[in-house]
């Protein structure tokens, strides 16, 4: 958990702001309270109801690539904003690439499906598949993913100069309760997959029109 949940691990996540950059440019996210509210909403409105069920289904697949693919394709269908959808797949491809080089069991096999265009490779599906192969139980995998998302979003806000290091640690500490609440209930079944984060989706759609950009989305 410590190794694969650490921001030191080269997962490719540092390239994405998931809408923070555009919302910051619009003045909608300008202080620590705004960042805290945004991250909490991403955890509750997108990750808990979309990424988590896909991650858990891919984990429960037990290495069966066809079952992983089913969850992966449902994530593709549920990802409406192009930059959010492509960002998730870029992260998944980057994660698969490093695990293929680390020789994690099954990584090269699923990577071959991505390269053949037979699988989208969304990060949640890839996380569940790979972390099962590494021996993490489902609860541990969910903790790593939720913590990682929070750290990635806070890191983006930090690099954009919206918050400082102390702010980021205060927010992260307060988010532990939110993550615990999310994980205290079973994940939704795949047929109930959904996400509601309209401000972030619209921000990511508008991101490509910005004059200057630091992040992919």
Residue pairs with C-beta under 8 A, 6 or more apart in sequence:
1 136
1 140
1 143
1 144
3 9
4 131
4 134
4 136
4 144
5 143
5 144
5 147
5 148
7 13
7 14
7 148
7 151
7 152
7 155
9 98
10 94
10 98
11 91
11 94
11 95
11 98
11 148
12 90
12 91
12 93
12 94
12 95
13 91
13 148
13 152
14 152
14 155
15 90
15 215
15 216
16 87
16 90
16 91
16 152
16 156
16 215
16 216
16 217
17 153
17 156
17 157
17 160
17 214
17 215
17 216
17 217
18 42
18 84
18 87
18 152
18 153
18 156
18 200
18 204
18 217
19 38
19 84
19 199
19 200
19 201
19 202
19 203
19 204
19 207
19 217
20 29
20 35
20 38
20 153
20 156
20 157
20 160
20 162
20 203
20 215
21 156
21 160
21 203
21 207
21 210
21 213
21 214
21 215
21 217
22 203
22 204
22 206
22 207
22 210
23 29
23 38
23 199
23 200
23 203
24 30
24 157
24 160
24 162
25 210
26 203
28 34
28 199
28 203
29 35
29 38
29 157
29 162
30 162
31 162
31 163
32 162
32 163
32 167
32 170
32 171
34 162
35 153
35 154
35 157
35 162
35 163
35 167
35 171
36 171
36 174
36 175
38 153
38 200
39 150
39 153
39 154
39 171
39 175
40 175
40 178
41 197
41 199
41 200
42 149
42 153
42 197
42 200
43 146
43 149
43 150
43 175
43 178
43 179
43 182
44 178
44 182
45 195
45 196
45 197
46 195
46 196
46 197
46 200
47 145
47 146
47 149
47 182
48 182
49 188
49 192
49 193
49 194
49 195
49 196
50 75
50 78
50 124
50 193
50 194
50 195
51 75
51 123
51 124
51 145
51 149
52 124
52 142
52 145
52 146
52 182
52 187
52 188
53 71
53 187
53 188
53 189
53 190
53 192
53 193
54 71
54 72
54 74
54 75
54 122
54 124
54 125
54 128
54 190
54 193
55 124
55 125
55 127
55 128
55 141
55 142
55 145
56 128
56 138
56 141
56 142
56 187
57 67
57 70
57 71
57 125
57 128
57 190
58 67
58 68
58 71
58 72
58 124
58 125
58 126
58 127
58 128
58 129
58 132
59 128
59 129
59 131
59 132
59 138
59 141
60 67
60 128
60 138
61 67
61 68
61 71
61 128
61 129
61 132
62 132
63 105
63 106
63 129
63 132
63 133
65 106
65 109
65 110
65 113
68 110
68 119
68 125
68 128
68 129
69 113
69 118
69 119
70 190
71 124
71 125
71 128
71 190
72 119
72 120
72 121
72 122
72 125
72 126
73 119
73 120
74 190
74 193
75 88
75 120
75 122
75 124
75 125
75 193
76 85
76 120
76 122
78 193
78 194
78 195
79 85
79 88
79 122
79 195
80 201
81 201
81 202
81 204
81 205
82 205
83 204
83 205
83 207
83 208
83 216
83 217
84 200
84 201
84 204
84 217
86 216
86 217
87 204
87 216
87 217
88 122
88 123
88 124
89 120
89 121
89 122
89 123
90 216
91 123
92 114
92 120
92 121
92 122
92 123
92 124
92 125
92 126
93 111
93 114
93 121
95 123
95 126
95 127
95 130
96 107
96 110
96 111
96 114
96 121
96 126
96 130
97 111
99 107
99 130
100 107
100 108
100 111
104 130
104 133
104 134
105 133
106 129
106 130
106 133
107 130
107 133
110 119
110 121
110 126
110 129
113 119
113 121
114 120
114 121
124 145
127 141
127 144
127 145
128 141
131 140
131 141
131 144
132 138
132 141
136 144
139 183
142 183
142 187
143 179
143 183
146 179
146 182
146 183
147 179
150 172
150 175
150 179
151 172
154 163
154 168
154 171
154 172
155 168
156 215
157 163
157 168
158 164
158 165
158 168
159 214
160 214
163 171
204 217
207 213
207 215
207 217
